[in-house]
Amino acid sequence: MESSIDTLEKTSLEITRQHMSSQLKLVTSIPGIGFVLGMTILCETEDIKRFKSIQNYSSYCRVVHTQRSSSGKTVDGRNQKSGNTFLKWAYSQGACLAIRHSPQISAYYKKLTKKKGGACCKSYSRSQNLLSLSFKCLKIIHLLILYCLRNL
């Protein structure tokens, strides 16, 4: 079992190095995004050009809230299960690690927490702020990958 896992890891590493090395270097240069998260983001995204806009990509990655509005009424929470769960996990983990390892991002997160309420509704505030930080991380990675693809 161990040998087959090692073989699979080596094969995936070689494929990633051959086809996505420049993209992986750019993605892992972001604080909080390491090798595993970078590979997850790149492999699960596949071809980023298939998304017409960053809004479509963020919706696919599940880092934005699902909200529908019609004739002045808004409904939250429907259609939460659509999209890629692995990308949501990768961007959420990246945001948590970025808060822990980058002083600038940690300061930004604290500023968000103060602005949107801290003590009264901590769990809601933390999840909202983490989602906001995940979306910022997604926008940066989206632009970096597109930049890398244009310059190849």
C-alpha positions as CSV (number, residue, x, y, z in Angstrom):
1,M,0.0,0.0,0.0
2,E,2.8,2.4,1.0
3,S,4.7,1.8,-2.3
4,S,1.7,2.5,-4.4
5,I,1.0,5.7,-2.6
6,D,4.6,6.8,-3.0
7,T,4.5,5.9,-6.7
8,L,1.3,7.9,-7.2
9,E,2.8,10.9,-5.4
10,K,6.0,10.8,-7.5
11,T,3.9,10.5,-10.7
12,S,1.7,13.4,-9.8
13,L,4.7,15.5,-8.9
14,E,6.4,14.8,-12.2
15,I,3.2,15.7,-14.2
16,T,2.8,18.9,-12.2
17,R,6.4,19.9,-12.7
18,Q,6.2,19.2,-16.5
19,H,2.9,21.0,-17.2
20,M,2.4,23.6,-14.5
21,S,5.8,24.5,-13.0
22,S,5.6,28.2,-13.7
23,Q,2.0,28.5,-12.5
24,L,2.9,26.5,-9.3
25,K,5.8,28.8,-8.6
26,L,3.5,31.9,-8.8
27,V,0.7,30.3,-6.8
28,T,3.0,29.1,-4.0
29,S,4.6,32.6,-3.7
30,I,1.4,33.7,-2.0
31,P,1.5,33.6,1.8
32,G,-0.4,30.6,3.1
33,I,-0.3,28.6,-0.1
34,G,2.2,25.8,0.0
35,F,3.0,23.0,-2.4
36,V,0.0,20.8,-1.6
37,L,-2.6,23.7,-1.7
38,G,-1.0,25.0,-4.8
39,M,-1.3,21.7,-6.6
40,T,-4.8,21.2,-5.3
41,I,-5.9,24.6,-6.7
42,L,-4.2,24.1,-10.1
43,C,-5.3,20.5,-10.6
44,E,-8.9,21.1,-9.5
45,T,-9.2,24.3,-11.5
46,E,-7.9,22.6,-14.6
47,D,-8.1,25.3,-17.4
48,I,-8.9,28.6,-15.8
49,K,-9.9,30.0,-19.2
50,R,-13.1,28.0,-19.1
51,F,-14.5,30.6,-16.6
52,K,-15.9,33.7,-18.3
53,S,-15.2,35.9,-15.3
54,I,-13.7,35.9,-11.8
55,Q,-17.3,35.8,-10.4
56,N,-17.9,32.5,-12.2
57,Y,-14.7,31.1,-10.9
58,S,-15.4,32.3,-7.3
59,S,-18.8,30.7,-7.5
60,Y,-17.4,27.5,-8.7
61,C,-14.9,27.5,-5.8
62,R,-17.7,28.2,-3.3
63,V,-16.0,31.2,-1.8
64,V,-19.0,33.6,-2.3
65,H,-22.3,33.4,-0.7
66,T,-25.3,32.2,-2.6
67,Q,-27.9,34.8,-2.7
68,R,-30.9,35.2,-4.9
69,S,-33.1,38.3,-5.2
70,S,-36.3,38.9,-7.0
71,S,-38.6,41.8,-6.7
72,G,-36.9,43.2,-3.7
73,K,-36.8,40.0,-1.7
74,T,-33.5,38.2,-1.1
75,V,-33.1,34.6,-0.2
76,D,-29.8,33.4,1.3
77,G,-28.4,29.9,1.4
78,R,-29.9,28.1,-1.5
79,N,-27.7,26.1,-3.8
80,Q,-24.8,26.0,-1.3
81,K,-23.7,22.5,-2.4
82,S,-22.9,23.4,-6.0
83,G,-19.3,23.9,-6.9
84,N,-16.0,22.3,-6.0
85,T,-15.5,21.3,-2.4
86,F,-11.8,20.8,-2.8
87,L,-11.2,24.3,-4.0
88,K,-13.3,25.7,-1.2
89,W,-11.2,23.7,1.3
90,A,-7.9,24.8,-0.4
91,Y,-8.8,28.5,-0.4
92,S,-10.1,28.4,3.2
93,Q,-6.9,26.6,4.4
94,G,-4.8,29.1,2.5
95,A,-6.6,32.0,4.1
96,C,-6.2,30.5,7.6
97,L,-2.5,29.9,7.0
98,A,-2.0,33.3,5.6
99,I,-3.4,34.9,8.7
100,R,-1.1,32.8,10.8
101,H,2.1,33.4,8.8
102,S,1.8,36.9,7.2
103,P,1.7,40.0,9.5
104,Q,0.1,42.1,6.8
105,I,-2.7,39.7,6.1
106,S,-3.2,39.2,9.9
107,A,-3.5,42.9,10.3
108,Y,-6.0,43.1,7.4
109,Y,-8.0,40.2,9.0
110,K,-8.1,42.0,12.4
111,K,-9.2,45.2,10.6
112,L,-12.1,43.3,9.0
113,T,-13.1,41.8,12.3
114,K,-13.2,45.2,13.9
115,K,-15.1,46.7,11.0
116,K,-17.8,44.0,10.7
117,G,-18.3,43.4,14.4
118,G,-16.2,41.3,16.7
119,A,-17.6,40.5,20.2
120,C,-21.3,40.3,19.6
121,C,-21.4,37.7,16.9
122,K,-17.9,36.1,16.8
123,S,-18.6,32.9,14.9
124,Y,-20.6,34.6,12.2
125,S,-18.0,37.4,11.9
126,R,-15.1,35.0,11.7
127,S,-16.7,32.9,9.0
128,Q,-17.7,35.9,7.0
129,N,-14.2,37.5,7.3
130,L,-12.5,34.2,6.5
131,L,-14.7,33.9,3.4
132,S,-13.8,37.5,2.4
133,L,-10.1,36.7,2.8
134,S,-10.5,33.5,0.8
135,F,-12.1,35.5,-2.0
136,K,-9.2,38.0,-2.0
137,C,-6.8,35.1,-2.2
138,L,-8.8,33.6,-5.1
139,K,-8.7,36.9,-7.0
140,I,-4.9,37.1,-6.7
141,I,-4.4,33.5,-7.8
142,H,-6.9,33.9,-10.7
143,L,-4.9,36.9,-11.9
144,L,-1.6,35.3,-11.5
145,I,-2.6,32.2,-13.4
146,L,-4.0,34.3,-16.3
147,Y,-0.8,36.4,-16.3
148,C,1.3,33.2,-16.5
149,L,-0.8,31.8,-19.3
150,R,-0.6,35.0,-21.3
151,N,3.2,35.1,-21.1
152,L,3.8,31.5,-22.2
